[in-house]
Amino acid sequence: MTRLAITINGRALAPTEVRDDLTMNDFLREHLGMTGTKFGCGAAQCLSCAVIIDNPDGTSYTSPTCVVSAISFDGKAIRTVEGHAKNGELTALQKAFIEHFAFQCGYCTAGFLNEAQVLLERLARKPVARDELEKTIAEALDGHICRCTGYVKYHEAVRDVVLADPKRYLA
Amino acid sequence: MKSETRFQILVSVAAIGLSMLTGYAASQPVSNTLASPESFAGIAGTAARSAAMFTELGKVLTHPRCTNCHPAGEHPHQTDASRLHQPPVTRGPDGHGTETMRCSICHGNANFDPGRMPGHPEWHLAPREMAWEGKTIAEICAQITDPARNGGRKVEDLIHHIGADTLVGWAWHPGFGRSPAPGTQQEAGALVEAWVKTGAACPAK
């Protein structure tokens, strides 16, 4: 057993003892009941289990949770799909996903949403030219697998959010 | 059943059984041990002995535990079958992955067997110029003795790199579901040292 201290969606959890062989995915889903993070392939290949990890310098990245230990997240701040909406208000990205029906079964949506959120934050820090946008979105979402093949809709949803606020996201 | 028929059936069953055993033996993997430097003492010429020791070391260098991360191209491989790494990743500017998909995001400080995830604090790809994938042992030898293609190392440096580097050492402790490199790291290190001390000769082919 090892002590795990972690901040999830802005809330610091009281340090808790966890088994060394516990995956982060099981910690979220089974210990905390946060089932928004999915368990897909179990091999870091579909990324439906991805969460956002926030660096102290304000940057962020996604990480699968199915193949990594819970204790490897000790001291980290993460965001899950449950942390996007504030006070019941969906983010522009979430609304765009709905408008484009950018999901079908929805199983991969949490991973796509987290990845797209990281992309938007990266673009806000480092905007790209309009003619680089399509490639940038495609590369950012690359690796996430959607069995319902909703890729185009995900892509269009992210693009809409960017184009709705070009001063923020485009160079 | 007539005794003659019974005999024919027995012979057929025995033949099938024997052929299965023969096939099993033929499909056995090559030896997973490494010969010691001393076992090459019977080879008269120093260069020939040196080259023979490198050939033995080649069992390690051409093993999937090594070649998977010494790939030809931008993408690592994985498993004993050396299939392309999934999820799709690329080496990035420093061999540690791209900005948004660093190796360390999944690969922790140590193997995490419940997730089938291998790990080491310095998990990364060998540099492009050190690609071994698809090469013969002679080609790898020529490469490994060339500072321009071995990370700027002298051959003497390879004694520590192969014999003591802990990331290289992972190849002998790869965790659940992966076969370890042949022998032990100490045995591989002894072979490299003996190979260097005998002139670091390369096999002809």
Interface residues (C-beta under 8 A of the other chain):
Chain A: D21 L22 T23 G42 A43 A44 Q45 C46 L47 Y61 T62 S63 P64 C66 V67 V68 S69 S72 V118 R122 A140 D142 G143
Chain B: Q86 P87 P88 T100 M101 R102 I105 C106 G108 N109 F112 D113 P114 G115 R116 M117
